[in-house]
Amino acid sequence: MCSHQSSCPISDSPDHHTAVIVAAHPEQGWSLLCDGTIVFDDTGELLPDGQVVDPHRTLGPLAVAA
């Protein structure tokens, strides 16, 4: 899918997040990468083979109101 120089990593490689964004829809909360992966604002992903990657957000400490 990737046609630019310095090809992007394929969707099943560990660094696939470095692929170039080819379509961005921030109003809908997703972007399409040139490797065919759809990434969502909540850090979830949909891979080209239909596999779903759950969001992998890290939770910080809860703020306590004084």
Secondary structure, DSSP 4 states (H G I P E B T S, - for coil): ---SSSPPPPTTSTTGGGSPEEEEETTTTEEEETTS-EEETTS-EE-TTS-EE---PPP-PPP---
